[in-house]
Amino acid sequence: MVFLRAIYNHTRNFLHRYANNFLYPLGISFLLALLLLASTLLTRWEDLSALYVLLMLGLTLIHCVLVFFIAIVLLLKKRILRSFSYVLLFLCDLFVNYIILFFILIVFICSGPVKDHFIKDNDIKLPKDIELLDPKGNTYAQDTKMPPFAEAIEEALINGPAIGNDEECHIPSLERLMENEESKLRLLHYLEASTEWVVFNNNVDGVYAERRKSRNGNSFNLFLEEDKPLVDFSFQIRLYFDKPARLFARNHKPYECIIEDYSTPNKFSARTWSQAGTASVYIVETATGRDGRKVDGRRITKKITELLDKEFTEISLDKFGKEGNEIQVKLLGSGGTYALDIWSNQGQPGTFTVKATEITKGIPLSKHRLKEHDVKTYGDSSSKLYYSQIEFTIYEGNWEEYYGARIELWFTPDDGGPEHKVWEANCKIEGWQR
């Protein structure tokens, strides 16, 4: 009893003496964390709120470390009761700021998608006197057949030769195209006009092209017999125009291959950077063998480099596009995530931009975020139409809360000419819900 009373007295004196230094900041940081967490339930500022919550938790962690350090120092000085008081404060820190907040986060995660109040606050309803295009029936899963490019990789994965992890994968034709600006521009126009590639341009990576995925994703199955997949495989290909591979590679060299370390021989994954002049090619391959089948040897990467070398050897725009005079646009998607399938020829290369406005109130939708999804497109003086696709997300609203929106497609030519609208449609849409 005497020992317990001594602990009680020391703890009471400690809390009374150091309340201003520890408990008040602790309480304030906890309340701020709760307020910032609550803001994620009420607003769409998830990233900002999460940043502040992490900042508060980080400061609290530093506080806990200091308290624990003081407790250890006091223990070494054999001031047992005072050290025990600091240990209690340390445990309180952990419990209040981490255990309770952990359960709050669990409740937050399990409470389902976050709803916003865009429709309710603005009293938005579906217009009855305006015909609306409903894209819900148009999904991405239209082209289910494996494309020829993937078929060639499939054959190589089964029967093709394997290569070592240190073997470099050169694309000589790409290196030649990167030697001067004229051939480099021809390659860019080729990629913009091709239905197999999509070209992006942003401040971080500059101009880069990515091999288009099939509409039902880029994961494929190799079938040994009916309904029994032999291997699941996927790949990703990116071509960066103005970023040498050494800027991406961890070893800062013009070539790097990273093999994922799996404990089973039926899984294989590799990421390869290779340099071609001022450009770099990034290839990701993943394969999983069924029924213990072994997969190894970067067979996919080797075949991809061969196919790309063949593709870039003779670049011609004549084999791309289709005959037509008027722009053809189709809206796909649902649940707030949409895409425009576009066949057009604006007479010159340029950039497509999507804009969206709520019909009844004229409220711009996801204005700044839509700008992030601009895509490059090709155009010339021919009578052909060239393919482009823009994927975008509308953030205002919730799932199954439909409203009318005017979706517009704008074109900005590369020569600095004015932006102009090339297509628009009134559509029945819903917002993406977190």
C-alpha positions in Angstrom: 0.0 0.0 0.0 2.8 2.4 0.8 4.4 1.7 -2.5 1.2 2.3 -4.4 0.5 5.5 -2.5 4.0 6.7 -3.3 3.4 6.0 -7.0 0.1 7.8 -6.8 1.6 10.9 -5.1 4.5 11.1 -7.5 2.2 10.7 -10.5 -0.2 13.3 -9.2 2.7 15.7 -8.5 4.2 15.0 -11.9 0.9 15.6 -13.8 0.3 18.7 -11.8 3.8 20.1 -12.5 4.1 19.1 -16.2 0.5 19.4 -17.4 1.2 22.5 -19.4 4.2 20.9 -21.0 2.7 17.6 -22.0 -1.0 17.0 -21.5 -2.3 20.2 -23.1 -0.2 19.8 -26.3 -1.2 16.2 -26.3 -4.9 17.0 -26.0 -4.7 19.8 -28.6 -2.9 17.5 -31.1 -5.4 14.8 -30.6 -8.4 17.2 -31.1 -6.8 18.6 -34.3 -6.3 15.1 -35.6 -9.9 14.3 -35.0 -11.1 17.6 -36.6 -8.9 17.0 -39.7 -10.1 13.4 -39.9 -13.7 14.6 -39.7 -13.0 17.0 -42.5 -12.4 14.0 -44.8 -15.9 12.9 -44.0 -17.4 16.2 -45.0 -15.2 17.5 -47.8 -13.3 16.3 -50.8 -9.9 17.4 -49.4 -8.7 13.9 -48.6 -5.0 14.5 -49.6 -4.8 17.8 -47.6 -6.5 16.3 -44.5 -4.4 13.2 -44.6 -1.3 15.3 -44.8 -2.2 17.3 -41.7 -3.3 14.2 -39.8 0.1 12.5 -40.6 1.9 15.7 -39.5 0.1 15.7 -36.2 0.8 12.0 -35.7 4.4 12.6 -36.5 4.8 15.3 -34.0 3.1 13.2 -31.4 5.4 10.3 -32.2 8.4 12.7 -31.6 6.8 13.6 -28.3 6.4 9.9 -27.3 10.1 9.3 -28.2 11.2 12.2 -26.0 9.0 11.0 -23.1 10.4 7.5 -23.4 14.0 8.8 -23.6 13.4 10.8 -20.4 12.0 7.7 -18.7 15.1 5.7 -19.7 17.5 8.4 -18.4 15.6 8.6 -15.1 15.7 4.9 -14.8 19.5 4.9 -15.3 19.8 7.5 -12.6 17.8 5.1 -10.4 14.9 7.5 -10.0 12.4 4.7 -10.3 9.2 6.4 -9.3 9.8 9.4 -11.6 10.7 7.1 -14.4 7.6 5.1 -13.9 5.5 8.3 -14.2 7.1 9.1 -17.5 6.4 5.5 -18.7 2.7 6.0 -17.8 2.6 9.2 -19.8 4.3 7.5 -22.7 1.7 4.7 -22.7 -1.1 7.4 -22.5 0.4 9.1 -25.6 0.4 5.8 -27.5 -3.1 4.9 -26.5 -4.8 8.2 -27.0 -3.1 9.2 -30.3 -2.7 5.9 -32.0 -5.0 3.2 -30.6 -8.1 5.4 -30.5 -7.3 7.0 -33.8 -6.7 3.6 -35.3 -10.2 2.5 -34.5 -11.6 5.8 -35.8 -9.8 5.1 -39.1 -11.2 1.6 -39.2 -14.7 2.9 -38.7 -14.0 5.5 -41.4 -12.7 2.9 -43.9 -15.6 0.5 -43.2 -18.3 3.1 -43.3 -18.3 2.8 -47.1 -17.8 5.4 -49.9 -17.6 9.0 -48.9 -20.6 11.1 -50.2 -20.4 14.7 -51.2 -23.3 17.2 -51.1 -23.0 18.6 -54.6 -26.4 17.6 -55.8 -28.2 18.4 -52.5 -26.5 21.8 -51.9 -27.1 23.0 -55.5 -30.6 21.5 -55.7 -29.7 19.7 -59.0 -32.2 17.5 -60.8 -32.3 15.7 -64.0 -33.7 18.0 -66.7 -36.9 16.7 -68.2 -37.0 18.8 -71.4 -33.5 17.9 -72.6 -32.6 14.7 -74.3 -29.6 13.2 -72.6 -27.0 10.7 -73.9 -26.7 7.8 -71.5 -23.2 6.2 -71.7 -23.9 3.6 -69.1 -24.3 0.8 -71.6 -21.1 1.6 -73.3 -18.3 -0.2 -71.4 -14.7 -0.7 -72.0 -15.0 -4.5 -72.3 -16.0 -4.4 -76.0 -12.8 -5.8 -77.6 -12.2 -9.1 -75.8 -10.0 -10.7 -78.5 -6.3 -10.8 -77.7 -4.5 -8.3 -80.0 -1.8 -9.6 -82.4 0.9 -7.9 -80.3 -0.1 -9.9 -77.2 -0.5 -13.1 -79.3 3.1 -12.8 -80.3 4.1 -12.4 -76.7 2.0 -15.4 -75.8 3.9 -17.6 -78.3 7.2 -16.3 -77.0 6.3 -17.0 -73.4 5.7 -20.6 -74.2 8.3 -21.4 -76.8 10.6 -18.3 -77.0 14.2 -18.2 -75.7 15.0 -16.9 -72.3 17.6 -14.2 -71.6 19.7 -13.5 -68.6 19.0 -10.8 -66.1 22.1 -8.8 -67.2 21.5 -9.0 -70.9 20.7 -5.6 -72.4 17.7 -5.2 -74.7 18.5 -2.8 -77.5 16.1 -1.3 -80.1 18.4 -0.2 -82.9 15.6 1.3 -85.0 14.6 3.5 -82.1 18.2 4.6 -81.6 18.3 5.7 -85.3 15.1 7.6 -85.0 16.4 9.6 -82.0 19.5 10.8 -84.0 17.8 13.9 -85.4 14.8 16.1 -84.8 13.1 15.3 -88.1 13.0 11.5 -87.5 12.1 12.1 -83.9 9.1 14.2 -85.0 8.1 11.5 -87.5 8.1 9.0 -84.7 6.0 11.3 -82.5 3.4 11.7 -85.3 3.4 8.0 -85.9 2.6 7.3 -82.2 -0.1 10.0 -82.2 -1.8 8.5 -85.3 -1.5 4.9 -84.2 -4.4 3.1 -82.5 -1.9 1.0 -80.6 -0.3 3.9 -78.7 -1.4 6.9 -76.7 0.8 10.0 -76.2 1.0 12.1 -73.0 2.7 15.3 -72.1 3.1 16.6 -68.6 5.5 18.7 -66.6 7.2 15.8 -64.8 7.9 13.3 -67.5 7.6 15.5 -70.6 6.4 13.7 -73.8 6.0 10.0 -73.5 4.0 7.3 -75.2 2.3 4.2 -73.7 1.3 1.1 -75.5 -2.5 0.9 -75.4 -4.0 -1.8 -73.3 -6.8 -4.0 -74.5 -10.2 -2.7 -73.6 -10.7 -5.5 -71.0 -7.3 -4.7 -69.4 -3.8 -5.8 -70.1 -3.8 -9.1 -68.3 -4.1 -12.1 -70.6 -4.4 -15.9 -70.2 -2.5 -18.5 -72.1 -4.7 -21.7 -72.5 -3.2 -25.1 -72.6 -6.6 -26.6 -73.0 -10.1 -25.3 -72.9 -11.0 -23.4 -69.7 -7.7 -24.3 -68.0 -5.3 -21.3 -68.1 -1.6 -22.3 -68.4 -0.1 -18.9 -67.6 -1.4 -15.5 -66.6 0.7 -12.6 -68.0 0.7 -8.9 -68.3 3.0 -6.2 -69.7 3.5 -2.5 -69.8 5.5 -0.4 -72.3 6.4 3.2 -72.0 8.6 5.3 -74.4 10.0 8.5 -72.9 11.2 10.9 -75.5 13.5 13.2 -73.6 14.5 11.3 -70.5 17.5 9.0 -70.7 17.2 5.7 -68.8 19.9 6.7 -66.3 17.5 9.3 -64.8 15.1 6.6 -63.8 17.5 3.7 -63.1 18.6 3.3 -59.5 22.2 2.6 -60.7 22.2 5.8 -62.8 23.3 3.8 -65.8 21.7 3.6 -69.3 20.5 0.1 -68.6 18.9 -1.5 -65.6 16.9 -4.7 -64.9 15.1 -5.3 -61.6 13.9 -8.8 -60.9 11.2 -9.3 -58.3 12.2 -11.8 -55.7 9.5 -14.5 -55.4 9.8 -17.6 -53.2 8.1 -19.8 -55.8 9.4 -20.6 -59.3 5.9 -20.2 -60.9 6.0 -16.4 -60.5 8.2 -14.0 -62.4 8.3 -10.2 -62.7 10.9 -7.9 -64.2 11.2 -4.2 -64.8 13.7 -3.1 -67.5 15.0 0.3 -68.4 17.0 0.7 -71.6 18.3 3.8 -73.3 18.0 4.7 -77.0 19.7 8.0 -77.8 17.9 10.7 -75.9 14.9 8.4 -75.3 14.3 5.5 -72.9 12.1 2.5 -72.9 10.5 1.1 -69.8 9.1 -2.5 -70.0 7.3 -4.3 -67.2 6.5 -8.0 -67.5 4.7 -10.3 -65.1 3.8 -13.9 -65.4 2.2 -16.5 -63.1 2.3 -20.2 -64.0 -0.6 -22.4 -63.1 -0.3 -25.9 -61.6 3.4 -25.2 -60.6 4.5 -24.3 -64.2 7.8 -22.5 -64.0 8.1 -19.1 -65.7 11.4 -17.2 -65.9 14.0 -15.7 -68.3 12.5 -12.3 -69.3 10.9 -13.9 -72.4 8.3 -11.2 -72.6 10.9 -8.4 -72.5 12.9 -10.0 -75.2 9.9 -10.4 -77.5 8.7 -6.9 -76.9 12.1 -5.4 -77.9 12.0 -7.5 -81.1 8.5 -6.4 -81.9 9.2 -2.7 -81.2 12.4 -2.8 -83.3 10.4 -4.3 -86.2 7.6 -1.7 -85.7 9.9 1.3 -85.7 12.1 0.1 -88.6 9.6 1.4 -91.2 7.4 4.1 -89.8 4.6 5.0 -92.1 1.4 6.9 -91.4 -0.3 5.4 -94.4 -1.3 2.2 -92.6 -3.1 4.1 -89.8 -6.4 5.8 -89.6 -9.6 5.2 -91.5 -11.4 7.1 -94.3 -14.0 9.7 -93.2 -14.8 13.4 -93.2 -16.6 14.1 -89.9 -15.4 13.7 -86.3 -16.8 10.6 -84.6 -17.0 10.6 -80.8 -18.4 8.0 -78.4 -18.8 8.4 -74.7 -18.0 5.3 -72.6 -18.2 4.4 -68.9 -20.2 4.8 -65.7 -19.8 5.5 -62.0 -18.1 8.8 -62.6 -15.2 7.4 -64.7 -15.6 7.9 -68.4 -13.8 7.9 -71.7 -14.2 9.5 -75.1 -13.4 7.3 -78.1 -12.5 9.8 -80.8 -11.9 9.4 -84.6 -10.9 12.8 -86.0 -8.5 14.8 -88.1 -8.1 18.4 -87.2 -5.7 19.1 -90.0 -2.6 19.3 -87.8 -1.3 17.8 -84.6 -2.5 19.2 -81.3 -4.1 18.4 -77.9 -7.6 17.3 -77.0 -9.1 18.6 -73.7 -12.4 17.6 -72.1 -14.6 20.2 -70.4 -17.8 19.5 -68.5 -20.6 21.7 -67.2 -23.8 20.9 -65.2 -26.7 21.7 -67.5 -29.3 23.3 -65.3 -27.1 25.6 -63.1 -24.1 26.0 -65.5 -21.6 24.8 -62.8 -18.2 23.8 -64.2 -17.4 20.2 -63.3 -13.9 19.0 -62.2 -12.4 21.9 -64.1 -8.8 21.6 -63.0 -8.7 17.8 -62.8 -10.0 17.4 -66.3 -7.1 19.5 -67.6 -4.8 16.9 -66.3 -6.2 14.3 -68.7 -5.3 16.1 -72.0 -4.0 13.9 -74.7 -2.0 14.5 -77.9 -3.6 13.8 -81.2 -2.4 13.7 -84.8 -3.8 15.5 -87.8 -2.8 16.2 -91.4 -4.2 17.3 -94.7 -5.4 13.8 -95.7 -9.0 12.5 -95.7 -8.2 10.0 -92.9 -9.5 10.0 -89.4 -7.1 9.2 -86.5 -7.9 7.6 -83.2 -7.6 9.1 -79.8 -9.0 8.2 -76.3 -9.4 10.4 -73.3 -10.1 8.8 -69.9 -11.5 11.2 -67.3 -13.3 11.4 -64.0 -16.2 13.6 -62.8 -15.9 14.1 -59.0 -19.1 16.0 -58.3 -21.9 13.9 -57.1 -22.3 10.3 -56.0 -23.0 6.9 -57.5 -26.5 6.4 -58.8 -27.3 10.1 -58.3 -27.7 11.1 -61.9 -27.7 14.6 -63.3 -27.3 16.3 -66.7 -23.9 17.5 -67.9 -22.7 19.0 -71.1 -19.5 17.2 -72.1 -17.3 19.2 -74.5 -14.2 18.2 -76.5 -11.8 21.1 -77.3 -8.8 21.1 -79.6 -5.6 23.2 -79.3 -3.2 23.1 -82.2 0.5 22.7 -81.6 1.3 25.7 -83.8 -0.1 28.0 -81.1 -3.5 28.6 -82.7 -6.6 29.3 -80.6 -8.4 26.6 -78.7 -11.7 25.7 -80.3 -14.6 23.3 -79.6 -15.0 20.3 -81.9 -17.7 18.3 -80.2 -20.3 18.4 -77.4 -23.2 16.3 -76.1 -25.7 16.5 -73.2 -25.2 13.4 -71.1 -26.7 11.7 -68.1 -23.8 11.1 -65.7 -23.0 10.4 -62.1 -20.1 11.4 -59.9 -17.3 9.2 -58.8 -17.6 8.3 -55.1 -14.6 7.6 -52.8 
